[in-house]
């Protein structure tokens, strides 16, 4: 991957959502919510509390989605990150 976020931005890849509920009901893609957890793939130069490989929790409906080399990523501002798991 050849992408470096600038400033206080973080490049993340969303974690997968379960396709089956606890009771065994299989969910179709349109019924799934996008997860608000992700793995950090790259960080901007002004980020100090997060490192590559961390799993983060972020606010819903934030960030900029894009595809790079066939993989979907999300760029988030540091202020939209709630915490590290």
Backbone torsions as a table, in degrees:
resi	resn	phi	psi	omega
1	UNK	NA	138.2	-177.3
2	UNK	-123.6	67.1	-179.2
3	UNK	-142.7	130.1	178.2
4	UNK	-126.7	113.2	177.1
5	UNK	-66.3	149.9	-178.9
6	UNK	-101.1	153.1	174.5
7	UNK	61.2	-128.5	-177.7
8	UNK	-100.4	45.2	179.0
9	UNK	-112.9	154.3	-178.5
10	UNK	-131.5	134.4	174.6
11	UNK	-95.1	125.1	-177.8
12	UNK	-131.9	160.8	173.3
13	UNK	-122.2	123.1	-177.9
14	UNK	-59.6	147.3	174.1
15	UNK	-79.1	157.7	-178.7
16	UNK	-73.8	146.7	177.2
17	UNK	-97.4	140.9	176.6
18	UNK	-60.1	138.5	179.3
19	UNK	-95.9	4.1	179.8
20	UNK	-137.5	138.2	178.2
21	UNK	-76.3	171.5	179.5
22	UNK	-61.8	-28.8	179.9
23	UNK	-87.4	0.2	174.4
24	UNK	99.0	5.1	178.8
25	UNK	-78.2	128.3	179.8
26	UNK	-85.3	127.9	-178.9
27	UNK	-95.2	137.2	173.0
28	UNK	-79.9	160.3	-176.6
29	UNK	-56.8	-36.3	-178.2
30	UNK	-70.1	-18.0	-179.8
31	UNK	-92.0	-10.3	-178.0
32	UNK	-83.2	141.4	170.8
33	UNK	-86.8	148.6	175.3
34	UNK	-70.2	139.0	-178.6
35	UNK	-70.4	153.4	175.2
36	UNK	-110.7	27.6	170.4
37	UNK	-121.7	149.7	-177.1
38	UNK	-157.3	160.3	176.0
39	UNK	-98.4	133.2	-179.8
40	UNK	-74.8	126.3	180.0
41	UNK	-105.4	-30.5	178.5
42	UNK	-158.5	152.5	-179.4
43	UNK	-129.5	152.4	176.4
44	UNK	-75.8	166.6	-175.7
45	UNK	-67.3	-19.4	-177.8
46	UNK	-97.2	6.4	-179.0
47	UNK	-91.8	129.1	-179.8
48	UNK	-122.1	-24.6	-173.3
49	UNK	-91.4	-9.4	-176.2
50	UNK	-123.2	144.2	177.5
51	UNK	-129.6	161.7	178.8
52	UNK	-60.0	134.0	-178.8
53	UNK	100.8	-17.7	177.1
54	UNK	-65.7	150.2	170.7
55	UNK	-102.0	125.6	-176.3
56	UNK	-115.7	160.5	171.6
57	UNK	-114.5	131.7	-177.5
58	UNK	-131.6	163.8	179.6
59	UNK	-65.1	141.1	178.4
60	UNK	-63.8	150.9	174.1
61	UNK	60.1	35.9	177.7
62	UNK	-119.9	160.9	174.0
63	UNK	93.0	174.0	179.4
64	UNK	-118.4	120.6	-179.6
65	UNK	-89.7	142.2	172.7
66	UNK	-158.6	165.7	-179.1
67	UNK	-114.4	132.8	179.5
68	UNK	-132.7	121.1	-178.3
69	UNK	55.4	37.3	177.3
70	UNK	79.4	6.2	-179.8
71	UNK	-114.7	135.7	179.6
72	UNK	-83.6	131.2	178.7
73	UNK	-129.0	170.0	178.0
74	UNK	-138.1	133.3	174.5
75	UNK	-105.1	123.7	-178.0
76	UNK	-117.1	149.0	169.0
77	UNK	-79.1	148.2	-179.8
78	UNK	-57.3	-35.4	-178.2
79	UNK	-66.3	-16.6	179.2
80	UNK	-90.9	-2.2	179.0
81	UNK	-90.7	125.9	-177.7
82	UNK	-83.9	-41.5	-178.3
83	UNK	-175.3	175.8	179.6
84	UNK	-112.1	137.3	179.1
85	UNK	-96.2	NA	NA
